[in-house]
Amino acid sequence: MPTYAIRAIANPSNGGRVNCDPNPVTEGDASVCRAVVNSGYTFSNWSDACASTATDCTLSNVRAAKTVTANFGQCFVAERRFVVPFNSGSQVYLSQARIILEGSADIASGAELIVKAPSTRMEMGFSVASGGSLIVTADSVTCTNTRTSPSIAKSKSPGDSTCDACNVPLTLSGSRVVASAAELHESIQLQLEVLGIELDDLDGVVLDPDQRWLVLETPRALVDRDQNANSDIYYLDLLAERLSLVSQNQHGFAGNGPSRYPAVDASGELIVFQSQADNLVAVDTNRADDIFLHDLALGQTMRLTRGERNSAHPTLDAEGMTVFYDQRDGIGARRVFGQPLLEGAAAEQFSLERSPTGALLDCHHPAISADGRYLSYLEQTLDAVGAVERACWVHVYDRENGVYHRQVCPAALTESGDEVRSAFSADANTLFWSLPDRPEPIRLDNPLMAPLP
């Protein structure tokens, strides 16, 4: 008897997976396809050969090859507002409250947007281009297996005694900054080799703990549209073996300046980085390094900082709630800020401006623990003319309890210069600083973590 293959598609690919059993299926028999949801998503519906809103779909009396697509959507408990255009692909979003499509969130030709909520509002100016598609379902929604949305994240200043972000139950582990590409598993190194990516060309690597993806910083052009001869950020889907340029402008070409220091949330969807490029977004006229956020699911990039001086060294908690970075002020001193990923939310300064002895401080290279509770950064004092002095301290702040600890930097860290990359371990017990010419990172126990009994 002939058999027929069932092509099972998850939309988007990181929203979940589809298992069909049996596959292939003998002619005339049935196959049951099941949608398995990844954390941060909710199953929406089936399309193609299946048409159902249940997670299981049965294909009966199969007599030809079939394709089934399970559509997964990010599900938000609160109201979700979209302001960025949908330029390509098919995207699904759900809300227990309401979805608002602002006038700037146009749907381009070839793009598809599927939304489901009790109420959906399209504001003046919103449009769907010829060849684009908008599917709206007005129905009750219950978010399951979701992570807290950046759109409803809250952040507190150092003077506050509580931290909403710290109290969110976490089931996700943060991505891992790899000190050296040589640390990667042999299978990943082989995969990079097959793709023509040499380990020596990688200046920064962020690895998914489940080894589903890598985010790379490299000066080497890995795609044809990278023609800027500068460092750029790439996303590598290790499962699909698909490489994407992240630091690209609206036309798909690499930006006109170097992009560095990527940081990623646990889902691998939100990627932040610093860049000198001024053409990654439509209007960027401040002539300074900025921090950018790239939403992989939307394929869109937005600028998070608008200061007149350079912003650098971004870091992001696992839930994708708040981006932390350092930014220079008018005298050249750096301050550490946190930018909640909430529409209209203002950045807040988290670093101290003066030491306990009254000296002006230069604060830089922040790191945030996966749960968003512990923030660390480096401190150095400035002399009378604003020059950075050699003395270095590690500052660790507990956002939940409002407690901070300050201690002298390890000797190797004092000599590190500006190329250091900082991170917490997944359990927040340890701080790491990776240096370009040092095979092993510098380690320091988190002084604010209570010792285990």
SVG drawing of the C-alpha trace seen along z (x, -y; Angstrom):
<svg xmlns="http://www.w3.org/2000/svg" viewBox="-16 -69 62 71">
<polyline fill="none" stroke="black" stroke-width="0.4" points="0.0,0.0 1.3,-3.5 2.1,-5.9 1.9,-9.7 4.0,-12.2 2.5,-14.9 4.3,-18.2 3.9,-19.6 4.6,-23.4 4.7,-25.5 4.0,-29.2 6.1,-30.8 8.8,-28.1 9.7,-29.1 6.1,-29.1 5.9,-25.4 6.2,-22.2 3.8,-19.7 3.9,-16.0 1.8,-13.8 1.4,-10.1 1.8,-8.1 3.8,-10.0 4.0,-8.9 0.5,-7.4 -0.7,-4.4 -3.3,-5.2 -6.8,-5.3 -5.6,-5.4 -5.8,-8.3 -3.1,-10.4 -3.4,-12.5 -1.5,-15.8 -0.8,-17.5 0.3,-21.0 2.8,-21.3 3.2,-24.9 6.5,-26.5 6.7,-28.8 5.6,-32.3 2.9,-31.2 -0.7,-30.0 -2.1,-27.8 -4.4,-29.7 -5.7,-27.4 -4.9,-25.0 -4.8,-25.9 -4.2,-24.1 -5.4,-20.5 -6.6,-20.9 -9.3,-23.4 -9.7,-23.4 -9.0,-25.4 -8.3,-22.2 -4.6,-21.2 -5.3,-17.8 -6.4,-17.5 -7.3,-14.2 -6.6,-13.7 -9.0,-10.9 -8.8,-8.7 -5.5,-10.1 -5.1,-9.5 -2.5,-12.2 0.4,-14.1 -0.9,-16.7 0.3,-19.9 -0.8,-21.0 0.1,-24.3 -0.3,-25.0 -0.5,-28.7 0.9,-29.8 0.5,-33.4 2.1,-35.4 -0.7,-35.8 -1.0,-38.9 -3.0,-39.1 -3.4,-42.9 -4.2,-45.2 -1.6,-45.0 -0.9,-47.9 1.0,-47.6 2.8,-50.6 5.3,-49.0 4.4,-48.1 4.0,-44.4 6.2,-44.1 6.5,-40.3 5.6,-36.8 2.6,-35.6 2.2,-36.6 -0.4,-35.7 -1.2,-37.6 -3.8,-37.1 -5.0,-39.2 -7.3,-38.5 -8.2,-42.2 -8.0,-44.1 -5.7,-44.5 -5.1,-48.0 -3.6,-48.6 -2.3,-52.1 -2.2,-54.1 1.5,-53.3 1.0,-49.5 0.2,-49.0 0.2,-45.6 2.3,-45.5 1.8,-43.4 2.6,-39.8 2.3,-40.1 -0.4,-38.4 -1.6,-39.4 -3.9,-37.2 -5.3,-38.6 -7.8,-37.2 -9.2,-39.1 -12.6,-40.0 -12.1,-43.4 -9.9,-44.7 -9.6,-48.4 -8.0,-49.8 -7.1,-53.5 -7.2,-56.2 -4.6,-55.8 -4.3,-52.0 -4.4,-50.2 -3.8,-46.8 -2.0,-47.0 -3.2,-45.1 -1.8,-41.6 -1.7,-41.9 -4.0,-40.0 -5.7,-40.8 -7.7,-38.2 -9.5,-39.3 -11.4,-37.0 -13.6,-38.5 -13.7,-35.9 -12.7,-35.3 -9.0,-34.3 -7.3,-32.5 -3.5,-32.8 -1.8,-29.6 1.9,-28.7 2.8,-32.4 5.5,-34.6 4.9,-38.1 4.6,-40.6 7.2,-43.3 4.3,-45.6 3.0,-45.3 6.4,-45.1 7.0,-47.5 10.3,-48.7 11.2,-50.5 13.9,-52.9 16.7,-52.1 14.7,-54.1 11.7,-51.8 11.4,-48.9 9.8,-46.6 10.3,-45.4 7.4,-44.1 9.7,-42.5 11.5,-40.6 8.2,-39.0 7.2,-37.4 7.4,-33.6 10.1,-32.5 10.2,-29.3 12.7,-30.5 16.5,-30.5 18.5,-33.4 20.7,-33.1 24.3,-32.5 27.1,-34.8 29.9,-32.6 33.4,-33.8 35.0,-32.2 33.6,-30.5 35.8,-27.5 33.5,-26.8 30.7,-25.9 29.8,-22.2 31.6,-20.3 28.4,-19.8 27.7,-23.5 31.2,-24.3 30.8,-21.8 27.5,-23.4 29.2,-26.8 32.0,-25.3 29.5,-23.9 27.9,-27.4 31.4,-28.8 31.6,-30.7 35.0,-30.6 35.3,-30.7 38.1,-33.3 35.7,-35.7 33.3,-35.8 33.7,-38.7 30.7,-37.8 28.3,-34.8 25.1,-34.5 23.8,-30.9 20.4,-29.6 20.7,-27.1 18.6,-24.6 20.9,-25.1 18.1,-26.1 19.8,-29.3 22.9,-31.5 23.3,-35.3 26.6,-36.2 28.7,-39.4 31.2,-39.3 33.1,-41.8 32.8,-39.2 30.1,-39.5 28.0,-36.3 25.3,-37.3 25.4,-39.2 23.5,-42.2 26.2,-42.8 28.5,-45.2 29.5,-47.7 32.9,-46.1 31.9,-46.6 30.9,-44.4 27.3,-43.2 24.8,-41.0 23.4,-37.8 20.8,-35.3 21.4,-31.6 18.6,-29.1 20.5,-25.9 17.5,-23.7 16.6,-25.1 20.2,-26.0 18.9,-29.5 21.1,-32.6 19.5,-36.1 21.1,-39.5 19.8,-41.4 21.6,-44.7 19.9,-45.6 18.1,-48.7 14.5,-48.8 15.7,-47.7 17.4,-44.5 21.0,-45.7 23.5,-46.0 23.6,-49.3 26.1,-52.0 28.1,-51.6 29.4,-48.9 26.9,-47.0 28.1,-45.3 27.3,-43.8 24.1,-41.7 21.9,-40.6 18.9,-38.3 15.8,-37.3 15.1,-33.7 12.8,-33.1 15.4,-34.3 12.9,-36.8 14.1,-40.1 17.6,-41.0 19.2,-44.3 22.5,-45.7 24.4,-48.9 25.2,-50.5 26.9,-53.5 24.7,-53.1 22.2,-55.9 20.1,-54.1 18.7,-51.2 15.5,-53.1 13.8,-55.9 14.9,-58.8 18.2,-58.7 19.9,-62.1 21.5,-62.3 25.0,-61.4 25.6,-59.0 25.8,-55.3 22.3,-54.1 20.7,-51.0 18.4,-49.1 15.8,-46.4 15.1,-43.9 11.9,-41.9 12.6,-38.6 9.0,-37.6 8.0,-40.9 11.2,-41.4 11.3,-45.0 13.9,-47.2 13.4,-50.1 15.7,-52.6 15.5,-52.7 17.8,-55.6 17.8,-59.2 20.5,-60.8 23.0,-63.2 25.9,-61.1 26.8,-57.4 24.8,-54.6 26.5,-51.2 26.7,-47.7 23.0,-46.7 21.8,-43.7 18.3,-42.2 16.5,-40.0 15.1,-36.6 11.5,-37.8 12.4,-40.7 11.0,-43.3 13.8,-45.8 16.9,-46.7 19.8,-48.1 22.7,-50.0 25.2,-52.8 25.1,-56.3 27.5,-59.2 26.5,-62.5 27.7,-66.0 31.0,-65.6 31.7,-62.2 30.8,-60.2 28.6,-57.1 25.4,-56.3 23.5,-53.0 19.8,-53.2 17.0,-50.8 14.5,-51.1 11.2,-49.2 9.8,-47.7 6.5,-49.4 5.1,-51.8 5.7,-55.4 7.8,-54.3 10.7,-56.5 14.3,-55.2 15.3,-55.3 18.8,-55.9 20.0,-53.0 23.6,-53.9 25.0,-56.1 26.5,-59.4 29.0,-59.7 31.0,-57.3 30.6,-57.1 33.5,-59.6 31.8,-62.0 33.9,-61.3 32.2,-61.5 31.6,-58.0 31.8,-56.5 29.4,-53.6 29.4,-51.1 29.0,-47.5 25.8,-46.5 24.5,-42.9 21.1,-41.8 20.2,-38.4 17.7,-36.2 14.9,-36.9 15.5,-40.7 16.3,-40.9 20.0,-41.6 21.7,-44.4 25.5,-44.7 27.8,-47.3 31.4,-48.5 32.3,-51.8 35.4,-53.9 36.1,-57.4 36.7,-60.5 39.4,-63.0 39.0,-66.8 39.1,-67.0 36.8,-64.1 39.4,-61.4 38.7,-57.9 41.0,-56.7 42.2,-53.1 40.5,-52.2 37.5,-49.9 34.6,-48.6 31.8,-46.1 28.4,-47.4 25.6,-44.8 22.0,-46.0 19.1,-43.9 16.0,-45.4 13.6,-43.5 15.0,-44.5 16.6,-47.8 20.0,-46.7 23.3,-47.2 26.9,-46.0 30.1,-47.6 33.5,-45.9 36.9,-46.3 37.1,-44.7 39.3,-41.6 42.8,-42.7 42.4,-41.4 39.1,-43.3 40.7,-46.5 43.1,-46.2 40.4,-45.0 39.6,-48.3 36.3,-48.6 36.1,-45.2 34.8,-43.3 31.4,-41.5 29.5,-41.0 26.8,-38.5 25.2,-36.5 25.0,-32.8 21.5,-31.3 20.9,-31.0 22.3,-34.5 24.8,-33.0 27.8,-34.1 29.0,-37.1 31.1,-36.6 33.3,-39.0 34.6,-37.8 37.8,-39.4 39.0,-39.1 42.4,-37.6 41.4,-35.5 40.3,-31.9 38.3,-31.7 36.0,-34.4 36.6,-36.2 34.2,-34.9 32.8,-36.5 30.2,-35.1 27.1,-37.3 27.6,-39.0 23.8,-39.5 22.8,-35.9 22.2,-34.2 24.4,-31.0 22.6,-27.8 22.1,-25.8"/>
</svg>
